[in-house]
Amino acid sequence: MTTTDPRPTTISTAAPRLRERIPAVSHLRAFIRDPLALFDGMHASHGDVVEFFMAGDRWVLLSHPEDIERVHLETTRGYRKGYQEYKKIGYVFRHTLGNGLVTSEGSFWRTQRRLAQPAFHGRRIRGYADVMVSYTQQMIDKWQPGQDFDMRILMGGLTQRIAAMSFFGTDTEAESSRASKALDKIMLGFNAELASMVLERLPAFVRTPNRRRVDSAIADFDDVVAEFVRNRRAAPEGTHSDLLAMLVEARDDDGTQMTDQQLRDELVTMYVAAQETTTSTLAWIWYFLGRRPDLARRVYDEVDEVFGGQSPTPEKLPQLKLLRAVVDEVLRLYPPAWRVFRVPEEDVEFRGFRVKAGTMVAMSQWVTHRDPRWFDKPTEFDPDRWLDGRTAKLPKYAYWPFGGGPRVCIGTGFALMEIVLVAATIAQRLRYTLLDTEVTPYPMITLRPDPGVRVRAESIADAPTPAADPVD
C-alpha cells in the first residue's frame, strides 16, 4: 500500500478543471443530487487537486493528506475558514450559529477559544461520564423484548438530554423538551437550505416558509439559553459545574468575560455540534454491529470482560480496544463532518498547481478516508484494520474525522468519550436484530443514516451495579 506521493516538479500551472456542460448549473445540480458522488467522481477523474465552479464560485477540491495537513496547520495564518463568506449568503447558517467558534475568525476566535478551552480539559469532561451512563441506562430501562425502534431517533433523544445536562445543568422535561424541539426545527431548516444552494442565496428579506419556521425555532431556543445565562450570572461562582457555568465564569487575561451574545453563539454552536455528530456516529455503530453478528459478539464479550457486572467508567475506556476500533471505522466510513473548506489569503500552490487567492478550498474526509492508497478495501467495514497494524503508518491526515490544526474540534474528547460510554452501556444489556438492512448516508451537516436504523430488541439484561469509585 503506497504511503508517499512525490510532488510534480512543474509549478504554477492551472489546476485541472472539472468542466461543466451548463455553466453555473451542472455542478450545482450534481451537488444537490449527490455531493458525495460528485466529490468521489472528480477525485477519481482529476486527482488530488481539481478546480470546479459551483453557482459562480471558484472551488478547488484537495484530497492528498499532505495538502490537507498543510492547510489545517496554516489556518489562522494563511487561510480563513471561509464561513464569513458563507454567512453573507447562508441565511439559516448565519442566524443559527452567529459568531461562535466554528464561524469566527482572527483575534476574536483566539480569545473565544482560550476562554472555552478549560471546559474541555480531560479532567473536566470525565465529570460528565456519570450523566452519560445513567441517562443511557434510564433509556434502556424503558425498552422491552420484541419492541421495534429507530436507533437514530433514540440516540438523538439521548444525546440531546446528555447535552442539556452537561451544557446547561438542566434535566427538567419542560426546558430540555423545548430546547430539543427547537433544535430539531432548526436542523431541518438548516438542511433544507444547505441542500439547495439556491434558497440560501436568496436575500434576507425574502421570507420563505422555511425561514419563518427557523426564525420561530431560533427564538424559542434563544429564550431558553437566555434564561440559563441569567440564572448562571446570578449564581455565586462555583455553584454550578456545567459548561455554561464555566463559560460564564471564564475571564481573559484582562479580566473581560463573554457577553450574553457571545455565550449564546458558543452554546448554540457547541450544542448543535455535540448532539448532531454523536447521534450520527452512534446510529451507524448499531447499523454495522447489526449487520455483523460475529463482530457484535466480540464487542459484547469485550465489554463484559472489561466491566463485568459494573457500570462503564471512563477510567477503563482504554481497555475497550475493539469497541474503539469500531468507532474509528465508523468515523472513517461515515465521518459526521464529511467536508470542510478554507479560503487562502494569497495565491498558493499544491502539487505543482496554482490556486488563486479567494478560492473556496474544499477538503473531504469522505474522499480521503476512502482512498485505496491509504486503506485497503476502503469501502468495507473492517474495524480490525485499526488493531492489526495496517493503519500504523498512515499519513497523519489520511484519517481526520475531527479536523486538525489550531482549529481542531474543541469537543473531540467529549464526543469520543460519550460515543464509547453510551455504546458500551447499551452493549452490556441489549441484544437486537437489525430491521433496516439497506441504509445509505444522507449528506447534510452530518452523514445521517437514511431511512434510519430500525432494530428489534431480542433481550434486555438487568442493569449492572454502579461502578466503584476509582482508587487514586
MOCORQUI-V921435 format. One record per residue. PSI is psi as a letter, one per 30 degrees, with the letter a starting at -180 (999 if undefined). Layout:
psi->{PSI,PSI}
This chain:
psi->{k,k,g,l,i,k,k,l,f,k,l,g,l,k,k,k,k,j,l,k,e,j,k,g,e,e,e,e,e,e,e,e,e,i,e,e,e,e,e,e,e,e,e,e,f,f,a,f,j,k,k,l,k,j,h,f,k,k,l,k,k,k,f,k,e,e,e,e,e,e,e,e,f,f,k,f,e,f,k,l,f,f,f,e,e,e,f,f,f,j,e,e,e,e,f,e,f,b,h,a,e,e,f,l,l,b,e,e,e,e,e,e,e,e,e,f,e,f,f,g,l,e,e,e,f,f,f,f,e,e,e,e,e,e,e,e,e,e,e,e,f,f,l,k,k,f,k,k,l,j,f,e,e,e,e,e,e,e,e,e,e,e,e,e,e,e,e,f,g,k,g,k,e,e,e,e,e,e,e,e,e,e,e,e,e,e,e,e,e,e,e,e,e,e,f,e,g,e,e,f,f,k,l,f,f,j,i,l,e,e,e,e,e,e,e,e,e,e,e,e,e,e,e,e,e,e,e,e,e,e,e,e,e,f,k,k,k,f,e,l,g,l,e,e,e,e,e,e,f,k,k,l,e,g,f,l,l,k,l,e,e,e,e,e,e,e,e,e,e,e,e,e,e,e,e,e,e,e,e,e,e,e,e,e,e,f,e,e,e,e,f,i,e,e,e,e,e,e,e,e,e,e,e,e,e,e,f,b,g,l,k,k,l,f,f,g,e,f,f,i,e,e,e,e,e,e,e,e,e,e,f,e,e,i,k,e,j,f,k,l,l,l,j,k,f,l,k,l,k,k,h,g,k,k,k,k,k,f,k,j,j,k,k,j,e,e,e,e,f,g,k,f,f,f,k,k,i,f,f,k,j,i,f,f,f,f,f,g,f,f,g,e,g,k,k,e,g,f,j,i,f,g,a,a,a,f,g,k,k,f,g,e,e,e,e,e,e,e,e,e,e,e,e,e,e,e,f,f,f,k,k,l,k,k,e,j,f,j,k,l,k,j,j,b,e,l,i,k,k,k,f,a,i,k,l,k,k,e,l,j,l,l,k,l,l,k,k,l,k,k,k,999}
